[in-house]
């Protein structure tokens, strides 16, 4: 339902694609659409009339049976989250679009991460030798928290922010990590 909503409300004039990021602990969907000028996040999350940015796309979804009616997308997303025993998504209308962050069921996440931790131990073998102590530590920190900031990295490693940033740039250049999204509101992906 969230993807259908993103398609119906996308600003196609921007030529920016809808972005979906999938992690163990969350799924993030960012849509370069925007709320109507007089809407707040509170209005979006409450009962509201439908104002799709692309009414023809919304109508095609309705005629194809993908949606029941206009204006119920958020309500259905929240209901489906309850039915699957996960928290309602976080809605962030900033960053020139709307970002939804779906968080994993905490019980299931603990099960998955327990298995993943055993796999990550194998990935960590030789990491210090390949990257050096600080860069290996940065990779580990980013595995634990994809939203960690450069300042938090510097503090955790007890190095300057400049040194942390230089090490992060090297890791990006070597293909170990990449930044997804802007400096504020984005996150890190560990690739190796």
Secondary structure, DSSP 8 states (H G I E B T S, - for coil): -HHHHHHHH--GGG----EEEE-SSEEEEEES----TT--HHHHHSS-----S-HHHHHHHHHHTS-SSTT-HHHHHHHHHHHTT----EEE--TTSEEEEEE--HHHHHHHHHHHHHHHHHHHTTHHHHH-HHHHHHHHHHHH-TT--HHHHHHHHT--HHHHHHHHHHHHHTTSEEEES-TTT-EEEE--
